[in-house]
Amino acid sequence: MTNGLNFDNNTFVIDPNSGYVGIGTAAPIEKLQVVGNIGGTNSIYVGSVTGSYRAGLGGGGSNGNLFAFNSSAIQQVFITS
């Protein structure tokens, strides 16, 4: 990778050709690719946080869900503690 950024032997990589970012990989193949565990203290959303379709993990929110899938802003599937 020419002219890219590579910190601490592939701990954090930015590929200048694709614009992809890698954590724990020298050759990311997605906009953000993480090799290893991801930790967080709030929710992780796939899709738009406020969009018609989304899946959320953790966080709980006011309803206490551990996992939820919403379609057209209506909760379709959920798992609670």
VMD Tcl script that draws the C-alpha trace (Angstrom):
set ca {
  {0.00 0.00 0.00}
  {1.71 3.17 -1.20}
  {1.04 6.47 0.58}
  {-1.35 4.85 3.03}
  {-1.28 5.08 6.79}
  {-0.24 2.09 8.85}
  {0.13 2.55 12.60}
  {1.80 0.08 14.91}
  {2.15 -2.86 12.48}
  {-1.45 -3.04 11.19}
  {-3.16 -1.94 14.40}
  {-4.78 0.90 12.41}
  {-4.60 1.12 8.60}
  {-6.05 3.52 6.04}
  {-5.90 2.38 2.40}
  {-5.56 5.51 0.22}
  {-6.86 3.78 -2.92}
  {-10.14 2.49 -1.51}
  {-10.49 4.80 1.48}
  {-11.13 1.71 3.62}
  {-10.05 1.61 7.25}
  {-8.75 -1.50 8.97}
  {-8.19 -2.25 12.61}
  {-6.11 -5.36 13.15}
  {-5.71 -5.98 9.40}
  {-3.28 -4.72 6.77}
  {-5.79 -5.07 3.91}
  {-9.34 -3.97 4.79}
  {-11.99 -5.10 2.27}
  {-14.88 -3.06 3.72}
  {-15.30 0.63 4.59}
  {-14.49 -0.40 8.16}
  {-13.07 -3.82 8.91}
  {-12.20 -4.91 12.43}
  {-10.32 -8.12 13.16}
  {-10.92 -8.82 16.84}
  {-13.54 -7.99 19.42}
  {-15.49 -4.74 19.50}
  {-16.57 -3.34 22.84}
  {-19.04 -0.60 23.54}
  {-21.16 0.96 26.24}
  {-24.20 1.86 24.16}
  {-26.08 0.58 21.09}
  {-24.73 -0.61 17.75}
  {-27.05 -0.09 14.77}
  {-27.02 -1.67 11.35}
  {-28.84 0.62 8.97}
  {-29.92 4.11 9.90}
  {-30.42 4.91 13.58}
  {-33.72 6.57 12.69}
  {-34.43 4.89 9.32}
  {-37.21 2.57 8.24}
  {-35.14 -0.60 8.61}
  {-32.60 -1.18 11.35}
  {-31.22 -3.80 13.67}
  {-29.82 -2.82 17.05}
  {-27.68 -4.62 19.60}
  {-27.35 -3.74 23.27}
  {-28.01 -0.44 24.89}
  {-31.45 -1.50 25.98}
  {-33.04 1.92 25.73}
  {-36.33 2.51 27.48}
  {-37.70 -0.90 26.44}
  {-34.70 -2.91 27.70}
  {-34.15 -4.88 24.46}
  {-30.88 -6.71 23.94}
  {-31.61 -7.13 20.22}
  {-34.29 -5.53 18.06}
  {-35.20 -5.40 14.37}
  {-37.47 -2.63 13.18}
  {-39.24 -2.43 9.83}
  {-40.98 0.81 8.84}
  {-40.44 2.07 12.41}
  {-42.42 -0.89 13.84}
  {-40.57 -3.35 16.05}
  {-40.76 -6.76 14.36}
  {-38.42 -8.94 16.45}
  {-36.90 -8.33 19.84}
  {-35.03 -10.18 22.58}
  {-35.11 -8.87 26.12}
  {-33.06 -9.81 29.14}
}
mol new
graphics top color blue
foreach p $ca { graphics top sphere $p radius 0.5 }
foreach p [lrange $ca 0 end-1] q [lrange $ca 1 end] { graphics top cylinder $p $q radius 0.2 }
display resetview
